[in-house]
Amino acid sequence: MVRPGGLWQKDSQDGGGASGRALQVFHGRLLVGGAFQTAGGVSSRNVAQWDGEHWLPIPGNTHGLDDRVQVLIEHRGELIAGGWFRQAGGTELNFIGQWDGSRWESLGLGVDSGVFALASYRGDLIAGGWFAMAGGAPAAGIARWDGQAWHPMGTGVEGGVVLALYEYGEHLIVGGTFDRAGGRLSPRIARWNGTQWLPFADGIAGSFGGAVYDLETYHGQLVAAGDFGIASGQHIRSIALWDGVEWQPLGDGLTHDEYDTWFPMVVVRSTVVFDNRLVAAGYFTHADGCPAMNIACWNGAEWRPMGDGLAKTVESLCVYEGRLVAAGRMRTDLGSPWDHVAQWDGLQWSCLGSGICTNSYPSILAMAEFDGDLYFGGLFHDAGDRPADHIARWTDTSRGTADGPRHLRVMPNPVREGSVIQYFLPGARIVDLTLHDITGRIVSRLASTEQGGGWHALSWSGLDDEGRRLASGVYLLRVDSGSKTTTGRILLVD
């Protein structure tokens, strides 16, 4: 079993953590939303902030939010929260509110029930969920806030709720459990072009209702994932690609060997693009007829297994430090070599320390990178054999040492057009920054100079030392400072 260098840390001084359902970096701090009363012993009802060392209450409304937070995003420089809350202190919010860094403010009259999804689209805020009114006017399941007032989006959606929002080209893609959008039959998925709703052929359906949970783009084409069994009238199991005219299967698709051919018990909970491949994770046993336990990657032509896969359902994915991180219901006492979280480097799975554990199935509801570390929020009580009430931080100690360069990061990563490379020096050092291909050959010398202590940043446009565009693939970034070295991975994509 591979155990790369790393360290689990709890992020509360007295064990009073936050049931982190939503994580969002905002104004240099990590904002956590969920269902809790305190964070690190500090009274912070349902929303709190972490500055890297301490939990802090949200200023401006000392009583916090009066019910659960489901989702957080940054929009136009302000933090937007959605969920089941109605008030912040004495301020009426009604299921959605904005925080400007000092106080909570309402968005008009808000909405009349739960908000599950938020997105920015053409400069406006879009809210989706299980509501019928927005700003006191009819707005079934989805509405638009222009900064001054709420507006309906046609006649909205009917027959279910909105679970996912995704901007794709000129359209806003909406996924969920609904049957109709804008009065037209459009099961589980629809698109809004700014003025009207458009269906996706015959939509997506499952024998027991079904849902679209996640939306992604792969090689410029839209991918929908969930727990459906039919798309565009074809038997397509839980993940489908839109070719501009109709939904298409990806190869022979995903199956589960405990169920018959068309029983809809294959579920895809999360998708992400990693190493120029589309990774799908959830609940299945085979991809293209080959064993692929709960996670597999699509290379544009066929599904490929990822090692031996992961035991039990995989619920969420993210890319961190050039590696894929998967979280779910894997447990060592059920035969898994890792507890609830594992990382994939392109060749093999490895642990993050001793993982996250509890006496019952946890749910890791959110992952986010902040200040070079990876944060996990959800329903768990221990991480790395340490108490961690619902939120924990993974520090990759292989990235640097106390007296050498550390906190190496590349944004964005994967890299398409260009990126910014950042790292921290604890003091003045002579630094050599080099980029290597997978054979170890240096392809670009990015820096070789004496630098002062503190944060440093430089731009890289995907070129080698001769000014030529490098081929897509994985590259190793190395920062040498005397006897101290920090490394990271860059994924270059077309």
C-alpha positions as CSV (number, residue, x, y, z in Angstrom):
1,M,0.0,0.0,0.0
2,V,1.4,3.4,-1.0
3,R,1.4,6.0,1.8
4,P,2.6,9.4,0.4
5,G,3.7,12.0,2.9
6,G,0.8,13.8,4.4
7,L,-0.9,14.8,7.6
8,W,-4.5,14.9,8.8
9,Q,-5.4,17.8,11.0
10,K,-8.6,18.7,12.8
11,D,-9.7,22.3,12.4
12,S,-11.3,23.0,15.7
13,Q,-9.5,23.7,19.0
14,D,-11.9,21.7,21.2
15,G,-13.5,19.2,18.9
16,G,-16.6,21.3,18.2
17,G,-16.4,21.2,14.4
18,A,-18.8,22.2,11.7
19,S,-21.0,19.7,9.8
20,G,-19.6,21.0,6.5
21,R,-22.1,20.6,3.7
22,A,-20.8,23.4,1.6
23,L,-17.3,24.9,1.3
24,Q,-16.3,28.1,-0.5
25,V,-13.1,30.2,-0.4
26,F,-14.1,33.9,0.0
27,H,-12.0,37.0,0.8
28,G,-9.0,34.8,1.7
29,R,-10.9,32.6,4.1
30,L,-12.7,29.3,3.9
31,L,-16.4,29.6,4.5
32,V,-18.2,26.5,5.8
33,G,-22.0,26.0,5.6
34,G,-24.0,23.2,7.0
35,A,-26.0,22.2,10.1
36,F,-24.2,23.1,13.3
37,Q,-24.3,25.4,16.3
38,T,-20.6,25.9,17.0
39,A,-17.3,25.7,15.2
40,G,-14.1,25.3,17.3
41,G,-16.1,26.3,20.4
42,V,-17.2,29.6,18.7
43,S,-20.9,30.2,18.4
44,S,-21.5,30.1,14.6
45,R,-24.9,28.8,13.7
46,N,-24.8,26.9,10.4
47,V,-22.1,29.1,8.8
48,A,-18.6,29.9,9.9
49,Q,-15.2,31.0,8.6
50,W,-11.7,29.5,9.0
51,D,-8.7,31.8,8.5
52,G,-6.1,29.0,8.4
53,E,-5.6,28.9,12.2
54,H,-8.8,29.8,13.9
55,W,-12.6,29.5,13.6
56,L,-14.3,32.8,13.5
57,P,-18.0,33.7,13.6
58,I,-19.6,35.5,10.7
59,P,-19.6,39.2,11.7
60,G,-22.7,41.4,11.3
61,N,-25.3,38.9,12.5
62,T,-24.2,37.4,15.8
63,H,-26.9,34.7,15.8
64,G,-25.8,33.2,12.5
65,L,-28.4,31.6,10.2
66,D,-31.4,29.9,11.7
67,D,-31.3,26.7,9.7
68,R,-29.2,24.5,7.4
69,V,-27.0,25.8,4.6
70,Q,-27.0,23.7,1.4
71,V,-24.9,25.6,-1.0
72,L,-22.4,28.5,-1.1
73,I,-20.9,30.4,-4.1
74,E,-19.2,33.7,-4.8
75,H,-21.1,36.0,-7.1
76,R,-20.1,39.5,-8.1
77,G,-17.7,39.7,-5.1
78,E,-20.2,38.6,-2.5
79,L,-20.9,35.3,-0.8
80,I,-24.3,33.8,-1.7
81,A,-25.8,31.1,0.6
82,G,-28.8,29.0,-0.1
83,G,-30.6,26.4,2.0
84,W,-33.4,26.0,4.5
85,F,-32.7,29.1,6.6
86,R,-35.1,32.1,7.0
87,Q,-33.2,34.6,9.1
88,A,-29.8,35.9,10.1
89,G,-30.2,37.6,13.4
90,G,-33.2,39.8,12.9
91,T,-32.8,40.1,9.1
92,E,-35.3,38.2,7.0
93,L,-33.6,36.3,4.2
94,N,-36.0,33.5,3.2
95,F,-33.8,30.6,2.1
96,I,-31.2,32.7,0.3
97,G,-29.0,35.6,1.3
98,Q,-25.7,37.4,0.5
99,W,-22.8,38.3,2.8
100,D,-20.5,41.2,1.7
101,G,-17.8,40.4,4.2
102,S,-19.4,42.3,7.1
103,R,-23.1,41.5,7.2
104,W,-25.9,39.4,5.7
105,E,-28.4,41.0,3.4
106,S,-31.6,39.8,1.8
107,L,-32.1,39.3,-1.9
108,G,-35.4,41.1,-2.2
109,L,-38.1,38.9,-0.6
110,G,-36.1,35.8,-1.2
111,V,-37.9,32.5,-2.2
112,D,-40.5,30.5,-0.4
113,S,-38.7,27.1,0.1
114,G,-35.3,25.3,-0.1
115,V,-32.5,26.3,-2.4
116,F,-30.3,23.5,-3.6
117,A,-28.2,24.9,-6.4
118,L,-26.7,28.3,-7.3
119,A,-24.8,29.5,-10.4
120,S,-23.8,32.7,-12.2
121,Y,-25.1,33.1,-15.7
122,R,-24.7,36.2,-17.9
123,G,-23.9,38.3,-14.9
124,D,-27.0,37.3,-13.0
125,L,-27.5,34.9,-10.1
126,I,-29.5,31.8,-10.8
127,A,-31.1,29.9,-7.9
128,G,-32.7,26.4,-8.2
129,G,-34.4,24.2,-5.7
130,W,-37.8,23.3,-4.3
131,F,-39.7,26.6,-4.3
132,A,-42.7,28.1,-6.1
133,M,-42.2,31.8,-5.5
134,A,-39.3,34.2,-5.8
135,G,-39.6,37.9,-4.8
136,G,-43.3,37.3,-4.1
137,A,-44.1,36.3,-7.7
138,P,-44.5,32.8,-9.2
139,A,-41.1,31.2,-10.1
140,A,-41.4,27.4,-10.2
141,G,-38.1,25.8,-9.0
142,I,-35.8,28.3,-10.6
143,A,-35.4,32.1,-10.7
144,R,-33.0,34.8,-11.7
145,W,-31.7,37.7,-9.5
146,D,-30.3,40.7,-11.5
147,G,-28.9,42.5,-8.4
148,Q,-32.1,44.5,-7.9
149,A,-35.1,42.1,-8.3
150,W,-36.1,38.5,-8.9
151,H,-37.4,37.4,-12.3
152,P,-39.1,34.2,-13.3
153,M,-37.5,32.1,-16.0
154,G,-40.4,31.4,-18.2
155,T,-42.8,29.2,-16.3
156,G,-39.9,27.4,-14.6
157,V,-39.8,23.6,-14.0
158,E,-42.6,21.3,-12.9
159,G,-42.9,17.8,-11.4
160,G,-39.7,17.9,-9.4
161,V,-36.7,19.9,-8.1
162,V,-33.6,21.5,-9.5
163,L,-30.4,19.8,-8.3
164,A,-27.7,21.0,-10.7
165,L,-26.9,24.2,-12.6
166,Y,-24.1,24.5,-15.3
167,E,-23.2,27.1,-17.9
168,Y,-22.5,25.5,-21.2
169,G,-21.8,27.8,-24.1
170,E,-24.6,30.3,-24.5
171,H,-27.0,28.1,-22.4
172,L,-27.7,27.4,-18.8
173,I,-28.1,23.7,-18.3
174,V,-30.5,22.6,-15.5
175,G,-30.6,19.1,-14.1
176,G,-32.8,17.5,-11.4
177,T,-35.9,15.4,-11.0
178,F,-38.5,17.6,-12.9
179,D,-40.7,16.5,-15.8
180,R,-41.3,19.8,-17.6
181,A,-39.5,23.1,-18.3
182,G,-41.2,26.1,-19.7
183,G,-44.4,24.1,-20.0
184,R,-42.7,21.6,-22.4
185,L,-41.9,18.0,-21.7
186,S,-38.2,17.9,-20.7
187,P,-37.6,15.2,-18.2
188,R,-34.7,15.6,-15.8
189,I,-32.7,18.1,-17.9
190,A,-33.4,21.3,-19.9
191,R,-31.5,24.3,-21.2
192,W,-32.3,28.1,-20.9
193,N,-31.0,30.4,-23.6
194,G,-31.7,33.6,-21.8
195,T,-35.3,34.0,-23.0
196,Q,-36.8,30.6,-23.3
197,W,-36.6,26.9,-22.3
198,L,-35.4,24.3,-24.9
199,P,-35.6,20.6,-24.4
200,F,-32.9,18.0,-25.0
201,A,-34.6,15.7,-27.6
202,D,-36.8,13.4,-25.5
203,G,-34.9,14.1,-22.3
204,I,-33.7,11.6,-19.7
205,A,-35.8,9.1,-17.7
206,G,-35.6,6.3,-15.2
207,S,-38.0,3.5,-14.4
208,F,-38.4,4.9,-10.9
209,G,-38.3,8.6,-11.8
210,G,-34.5,9.1,-11.9
211,A,-32.5,12.3,-11.7
212,V,-29.6,14.2,-13.1
213,Y,-27.1,14.9,-10.3
214,D,-24.0,16.2,-12.1
215,L,-23.1,18.0,-15.4
216,E,-19.6,18.3,-17.0
217,T,-18.0,19.1,-20.3
218,Y,-15.6,16.7,-22.1
219,H,-13.9,17.7,-25.3
220,G,-16.4,20.5,-25.7
221,Q,-19.5,18.2,-25.4
222,L,-22.0,18.2,-22.6
223,V,-22.1,15.2,-20.3
224,A,-25.0,14.4,-17.9
225,A,-24.8,12.0,-15.0
226,G,-27.3,10.6,-12.5
227,D,-29.4,7.5,-12.0
228,F,-31.4,7.3,-15.2
229,G,-31.8,4.4,-17.7
230,I,-33.1,6.0,-20.8
231,A,-31.9,9.1,-22.8
232,S,-33.2,10.1,-26.3
233,G,-35.3,6.9,-26.3
234,Q,-32.2,4.7,-26.0
235,H,-31.1,2.5,-23.1
236,I,-28.3,4.6,-21.7
237,R,-27.2,3.9,-18.2
238,S,-26.7,6.9,-15.9
239,I,-24.2,8.8,-18.0
240,A,-24.8,10.3,-21.5
241,L,-23.1,12.7,-24.0
242,W,-25.0,15.3,-26.0
243,D,-23.8,15.4,-29.6
244,G,-25.9,18.5,-30.5
245,V,-28.9,16.5,-31.7
246,E,-29.5,13.7,-29.3
247,W,-28.0,11.9,-26.3
248,Q,-25.4,9.3,-27.0
249,P,-24.0,6.4,-24.9
250,L,-20.4,6.3,-24.0
251,G,-19.3,2.9,-25.3
252,D,-21.2,0.0,-23.9
253,G,-21.8,2.1,-20.7
254,L,-21.8,1.2,-17.1
255,T,-23.5,-1.8,-15.5
256,H,-23.8,-3.6,-12.1
257,D,-23.5,-7.3,-12.0
258,E,-26.1,-7.7,-9.2
259,Y,-28.9,-6.5,-11.4
260,D,-30.4,-7.5,-14.8
261,T,-29.6,-5.6,-18.0
262,W,-32.1,-2.7,-17.7
263,F,-32.8,-2.4,-14.0
264,P,-31.8,1.1,-13.1
265,M,-29.5,0.6,-10.2
266,V,-26.3,2.1,-11.7
267,V,-25.8,5.6,-10.3
268,V,-23.2,8.1,-11.3
269,R,-22.8,10.6,-8.5
270,S,-19.8,12.7,-9.7
271,T,-17.8,13.4,-12.8
272,V,-14.6,15.3,-13.4
273,V,-12.0,15.7,-16.2
274,F,-8.5,14.4,-15.1
275,D,-5.5,13.7,-17.2
276,N,-7.6,14.5,-20.4
277,R,-10.1,11.7,-19.5
278,L,-13.6,11.9,-18.2
279,V,-13.8,10.2,-14.8
280,A,-17.2,8.9,-13.6
281,A,-17.8,7.7,-10.1
282,G,-20.8,6.2,-8.2
283,Y,-22.3,2.8,-7.9
284,F,-21.5,0.2,-10.6
285,T,-19.2,-2.8,-11.2
286,H,-18.4,-2.8,-14.9
287,A,-17.6,-0.3,-17.7
288,D,-17.7,-1.5,-21.3
289,G,-18.2,-5.0,-19.8
290,C,-14.8,-5.0,-17.9
291,P,-14.5,-4.9,-14.1
292,A,-14.5,-1.3,-12.9
293,M,-15.6,-1.0,-9.3
294,N,-17.5,2.2,-8.8
295,I,-15.1,4.4,-10.8
296,A,-13.8,4.4,-14.4
297,C,-12.4,6.8,-17.0
298,W,-13.5,7.5,-20.6
299,N,-10.7,8.4,-23.0
300,G,-13.0,9.4,-25.9
301,A,-13.2,5.9,-27.4
302,E,-13.6,3.4,-24.5
303,W,-14.0,3.0,-20.8
304,R,-10.9,2.1,-18.9
305,P,-10.6,0.7,-15.3
306,M,-8.7,2.7,-12.7
307,G,-6.6,0.0,-10.9
308,D,-8.9,-2.3,-9.0
309,G,-11.4,0.5,-8.5
310,L,-12.9,1.4,-5.1
311,A,-15.1,-0.7,-2.9
312,K,-18.6,0.7,-2.2
313,T,-20.2,3.8,-3.6
314,V,-18.0,6.8,-4.5
315,E,-19.8,10.0,-3.8
316,S,-17.5,12.9,-4.8
317,L,-14.4,13.7,-6.8
318,C,-11.9,16.6,-7.0
319,V,-8.5,17.3,-8.5
320,Y,-5.8,18.3,-5.9
321,E,-2.1,18.9,-6.5
322,G,-2.3,17.1,-9.9
323,R,-4.0,14.0,-8.4
324,L,-7.5,12.8,-8.4
325,V,-9.2,12.5,-5.0
326,A,-12.2,10.3,-4.5
327,A,-14.4,10.2,-1.4
328,G,-17.2,7.8,-0.6
329,R,-18.3,4.8,1.5
330,M,-15.1,2.7,1.2
331,R,-14.2,1.0,4.5
332,T,-11.3,-1.1,5.6
333,D,-13.5,-3.4,7.7
334,L,-15.4,-4.2,4.5
335,G,-12.3,-5.1,2.5
336,S,-11.2,-1.7,1.3
337,P,-7.5,-0.8,1.7
338,W,-8.6,2.8,2.4
339,D,-11.2,4.5,4.6
340,H,-13.6,6.7,2.7
341,V,-11.0,8.7,0.8
342,A,-8.2,7.7,-1.7
343,Q,-6.1,9.4,-4.4
344,W,-5.1,8.4,-7.9
345,D,-1.9,9.6,-9.5
346,G,-2.6,8.3,-13.0
347,L,-1.2,4.8,-12.3
348,Q,-2.4,3.6,-8.9
349,W,-4.5,4.3,-5.9
350,S,-3.0,5.4,-2.6
351,C,-4.1,6.4,0.9
352,L,-4.5,9.8,2.4
353,G,-3.0,8.8,5.7
354,S,-5.3,6.5,7.6
355,G,-8.4,8.1,6.0
356,I,-11.6,9.3,7.4
357,C,-13.7,7.0,9.6
358,T,-16.7,6.7,12.0
359,N,-18.8,3.9,13.4
360,S,-21.4,4.3,10.6
361,Y,-21.3,5.3,7.0
362,P,-20.1,8.9,6.7
363,S,-20.9,11.2,3.9
364,I,-18.2,13.5,2.6
365,L,-20.4,16.2,1.3
366,A,-17.8,18.8,0.1
367,M,-14.2,19.1,-0.7
368,A,-12.3,22.4,-1.4
369,E,-8.7,23.5,-1.6
370,F,-7.7,26.4,0.7
371,D,-4.2,27.8,1.3
372,G,-2.6,24.8,-0.3
373,D,-4.4,22.2,1.8
374,L,-7.5,20.1,1.0
375,Y,-10.5,20.4,3.2
376,F,-13.3,17.8,3.7
377,G,-16.7,18.5,5.1
378,G,-19.5,16.1,5.9
379,L,-20.8,13.6,8.4
380,F,-17.8,12.0,10.1
381,H,-16.0,12.2,13.5
382,D,-12.4,11.1,12.9
383,A,-9.7,11.7,10.3
384,G,-6.2,10.2,10.4
385,D,-7.0,8.6,13.8
386,R,-7.7,12.1,15.2
387,P,-11.0,13.6,16.4
388,A,-12.4,15.7,13.6
389,D,-16.0,16.7,14.1
390,H,-17.4,16.9,10.5
391,I,-14.5,18.9,9.0
392,A,-10.9,18.0,8.4
393,R,-7.8,19.2,6.6
394,W,-5.3,17.2,4.6
395,T,-1.8,18.7,4.4
396,D,0.5,17.1,1.8
397,T,3.8,17.2,3.6
398,S,5.6,15.9,0.5
399,R,5.2,19.4,-1.1
400,G,7.8,21.0,1.1
401,T,9.5,21.3,4.5
402,A,9.4,23.9,7.2
403,D,12.7,25.5,6.1
404,G,12.2,24.9,2.4
405,P,9.8,26.0,-0.4
406,R,6.2,24.9,0.3
407,H,2.6,25.4,-0.7
408,L,3.4,24.9,-4.4
409,R,0.3,25.3,-6.5
410,V,-0.7,25.8,-10.1
411,M,-3.9,27.7,-11.0
412,P,-5.7,26.6,-13.1
413,N,-4.7,23.0,-13.2
414,P,-5.4,21.2,-15.7
415,V,-3.7,23.9,-17.9
416,R,-5.1,24.8,-21.3
417,E,-4.0,28.3,-22.3
418,G,-1.7,29.3,-19.4
419,S,-1.4,29.2,-15.7
420,V,0.1,30.9,-12.6
421,I,2.6,28.9,-10.5
422,Q,2.8,30.0,-6.8
423,Y,5.0,28.9,-3.9
424,F,6.0,30.1,-0.5
425,L,9.6,30.6,0.8
426,P,10.1,30.9,4.6
427,G,13.2,33.1,3.9
428,A,15.6,34.3,1.2
429,R,16.8,31.4,-1.0
430,I,18.4,30.6,-4.3
431,V,15.6,28.9,-6.2
432,D,15.6,26.7,-9.3
433,L,12.2,26.0,-10.7
434,T,12.1,23.4,-13.5
435,L,9.5,21.5,-15.4
436,H,10.1,17.8,-16.3
437,D,8.3,15.3,-18.5
438,I,7.3,11.8,-17.2
439,T,10.8,10.5,-18.0
440,G,12.4,13.1,-15.8
441,R,13.9,15.2,-18.7
442,I,13.8,18.9,-18.1
443,V,11.6,20.6,-20.7
444,S,11.6,24.1,-19.3
445,R,13.7,26.0,-16.8
446,L,11.3,28.5,-15.4
447,A,13.4,30.3,-12.8
448,S,17.0,30.2,-11.4
449,T,17.5,33.2,-9.1
450,E,17.8,34.4,-5.5
451,Q,14.4,35.2,-4.1
452,G,13.2,36.7,-0.8
453,G,10.9,35.1,1.7
454,G,7.2,35.1,1.2
455,W,4.9,34.2,-1.7
456,H,6.2,34.1,-5.3
457,A,4.3,33.8,-8.6
458,L,5.1,33.4,-12.2
459,S,3.2,32.7,-15.4
460,W,3.6,29.7,-17.6
461,S,2.0,29.4,-21.1
462,G,2.6,25.7,-21.8
463,L,5.8,26.2,-23.8
464,D,9.2,24.6,-23.5
465,D,12.6,26.4,-23.4
466,E,12.5,26.6,-27.3
467,G,9.1,28.4,-27.3
468,R,7.3,25.3,-28.6
469,R,3.9,24.2,-27.3
470,L,4.4,21.0,-25.2
471,A,2.3,17.9,-25.9
472,S,-0.7,17.3,-23.7
473,G,0.0,15.1,-20.7
474,V,1.3,15.1,-17.1
475,Y,4.5,17.1,-16.2
476,L,6.4,17.3,-12.9
477,L,7.1,20.7,-11.4
478,R,10.2,20.9,-9.2
479,V,11.3,23.7,-6.9
480,D,14.8,23.3,-5.5
481,S,16.2,25.5,-2.8
482,G,19.5,24.2,-1.6
483,S,18.9,20.8,-0.1
484,K,15.2,21.3,0.1
485,T,12.8,20.3,-2.8
486,T,9.1,20.6,-3.4
487,T,7.4,18.9,-6.3
488,G,4.0,19.1,-7.9
489,R,2.2,17.9,-11.0
490,I,0.8,19.8,-13.9
491,L,-1.7,18.4,-16.4
492,L,-1.5,20.1,-19.8
493,V,-4.6,19.6,-22.0
494,D,-5.5,20.6,-25.5
